[in-house]
Structures are given as C-alpha cells and as structure tokens.
Amino acid sequence: MTRSDNPAPSKQPHALITGIGGFTGRYMAARLAADGYRLWGTVRDNEHVPEGVTPLAADLLDTQSLAHAVEAAQPDVVVHLAAVANVASSDVARTYVVNVVGTRNLLEALAKQRKTPRAVLLASSANVYGNATNGVIDETVAPQPANDYAVSKLAMEYVAKRWNDTLPIIVARPFNYTGVGQTVDFLIPKIVEHYARGEERISLGNIHVARDFSDVRDVVDSYARLIAAAPRGATVNVCSGRGHTLGALLDMLSRIAGYDIDVHIDPRFVRANEVRQLIGSNAKLRSVVGDSTRKRLEETLRWMYDEARERLLETQ
C-alpha cells in the first residue's frame, strides 16, 4: 500500500467534544468518527467514553484542566455539549454557573491557543424561545425564556458574542430530541419504559403541549453538517419542522406496544410556566447544510421501545 493510500494519522482533522460521556456525546462521536476525525472528549469522574475517543479529564469550571484539554486536542472543530441539561433541575445556581461561566471558560481557553479551530459549535436550546406563539418558530423570533434553564442558555449565547471576532462560533438551537440511551429523567424515555414494562398506568403532566421531536441521530447529523459548512456567527434551529402533542406520542406507543396505557394527570408534573407549543422552522438549517432524510417520530419510538424490551428481557 502506498503512502497516499494510507494517510498518516496526524493528517486527520481533530475534533474536541465536551461532555463526550453524555447522551448526545456518544452519537456525536460516532458521527464525526465516520467523517474521518480523530476524537478527544472531556469527561468528569468515571464517565464512559466511546471507543476510539481519547478522554480528557476536564471540568468546565476548572480553567486549568480546560486549558490542558484544549492544548492536548489541538482541535480543528469543537462541539460543546457539556451542560446542565435538565429543565426541571432544582440546583438553579449550578445550572447558571455551568452553562454560562463554564462556556465562557471554554471559549477563553480556545481563544488563547495558537491554533484557531475552523468551527466551534455551541449547543444552546430552543427553550430560549419560551412561549412564543408565532406558530412555527424561526430564528427571527425574539427569545422569551420561561425557565432558568432557558435563561442560562440564552445568557450563554450572549457571553459567546464576546468571542465572535476571534472564534468561528456557530450557535445551534436544538428542539426536543430523544433516542436510545437517554435517561428516564427525560419524558419520552420515561414513557417508553412504562410501555416496555407493560405498566397499566402512568402519571404525566399536560399531555396537550406540542413539541418538535427529533431523533438524536438526526440532530448529530445536523451538527456535523453545520461544522462542515462552518457558517461563522450563525444561530441555527435544529429541528424537524413538525409538531406532535404528548397525546399523539402516546397513541404511537400504544400502536407499537399493542395496548393502551391509563394516563393519570398528576398536578405535580404540570409546570406553572409550561411552554405550550415549541415547533421550529428548519428552513435556515436546510439553507446552510442542504436537505437530509429525517426519521419519523414513530420510527424513533419503535427503536427505543425495542431496545428497552430487549434490555428488560435480558435482566429477567
């Protein structure tokens, strides 16, 4: 085999993924590995690291460990996923500190490096739009964050503007997404788990809220396409452009599982500041990265249900 047939590993582009041990991180790693990147990922404690990823012990609130991680990876692209991601988290102070100050620390570490990445993607959230009532929401809709998590993500976006002149920052605003591996702390995995166990009853909040649900594999595909296109300074929705109520989602899972579950509306799960409708426009995303085939929600739910059933059978 000639040298040109087998390029040296040093010629591979480098990718740094923060929060590599999280739900989205493992899918992001697989997607970028398929694109030919060498991968580094920040981890905390004893988090699992996907195969082929060089782990870097780093905390967003520890500037020294972040500087070492960036120096070790020498990234061509950065995907910043590490965050406090639970909307209902009771530790409000930590939500703000990690999501805002932590992101600031990362950007400062990147800006101090001699090698400037060609793309730095920050994962924000469509929650910044709050209770916008404009129907399908595009990036021109003014943010109206309705909870602390959303405020922290919007603050992160504003903090990032400080580095717009020195770093090629892309802000991605993902709408709701799910998939195998997301914990039952999140709503859809909780519902899927109930059906997989054959539970007769489930307690939920408002099932009439409408959300734009995506498959995690489609989300990381969009992220990968965005860093390839590198639209410096852009803020882009990542979404399907379609909305489903939780009631419709329950109907899909009833068809998949073959039975109807009894839904109990528990007032404890009904939030006073609930975002009633969150459906995005992906027109800007498509204009930047082109069209792509997206998985139907029922396909994603079946994937999750089948995996949950198989896992439960293995433990019996």
C-alpha positions, 0 to 999 in steps of 0.5 A, a space after each residue: 500500500 502506498 503512502 497516499 493510500 494510507 494517510 498518516 494519522 496526524 493528517 486527520 482533522 481533530 475534533 474536541 467534544 465536551 461532555 463526550 460521556 453524555 447522551 448526545 456525546 456518544 452519537 456525536 462521536 460516532 458521527 464525526 468518527 465516520 467523517 474521518 476525525 480523530 476524537 478527544 472528549 472531556 469527561 468528569 469522574 468515571 464517565 464512559 467514553 466511546 471507543 476510539 475517543 481519547 478522554 480528557 479529564 476536564 471540568 468546565 469550571 476548572 480553567 486549568 484542566 480546560 486549558 490542558 484539554 484544549 492544548 492536548 486536542 489541538 482541535 480543528 472543530 469543537 462541539 460543546 455539549 457539556 451542560 446542565 441539561 435538565 429543565 426541571 433541575 432544582 440546583 438553579 445556581 449550578 445550572 447558571 454557573 455551568 452553562 454560562 461561566 463554564 462556556 465562557 471558560 471554554 471559549 477563553 481557553 480556545 481563544 488563547 491557543 495558537 491554533 484557531 479551530 475552523 468551527 466551534 459549535 455551541 449547543 444552546 436550546 430552543 427553550 430560549 424561545 419560551 412561549 412564543 406563539 408565532 406558530 412555527 418558530 424561526 430564528 427571527 423570533 425574539 427569545 422569551 425564556 420561561 425557565 432558568 434553564 432557558 435563561 442560562 442558555 440564552 445568557 450563554 449565547 450572549 457571553 459567546 458574542 464576546 468571542 465572535 471576532 476571534 472564534 468561528 462560533 456557530 450557535 445551534 438551537 436544538 428542539 426536543 430530541 430523544 433516542 436510545 440511551 437517554 435517561 428516564 429523567 427525560 419524558 419520552 424515555 420515561 414513557 417508553 419504559 412504562 410501555 416496555 414494562 407493560 405498566 397499566 398506568 402512568 402519571 404525566 403532566 399536560 399531555 396537550 403541549 406540542 413539541 418538535 421531536 427529533 431523533 438524536 441521530 438526526 440532530 448529530 447529523 445536523 451538527 456535523 453538517 453545520 461544522 462542515 459548512 462552518 457558517 461563522 456567527 450563525 444561530 441555527 434551529 435544529 429541528 424537524 419542522 413538525 409538531 406532535 402533542 404528548 397525546 399523539 406520542 402516546 397513541 404511537 406507543 400504544 400502536 407499537 406496544 399493542 395496548 393502551 396505557 391509563 394516563 393519570 394527570 398528576 398536578 405535580 408534573 404540570 409546570 406553572 410556566 409550561 411552554 405550550 407549543 415549541 415547533 421550529 422552522 428548519 428552513 435556515 438549517 436546510 439553507 446552510 447544510 442542504 436537505 437530509 432524510 429525517 426519521 419519523 417520530 414513530 420510527 424513533 419510538 419503535 427503536 427505543 421501545 425495542 431496545 428497552 424490551 430487549 434490555 428488560 428481557 435480558 435482566 429477567 
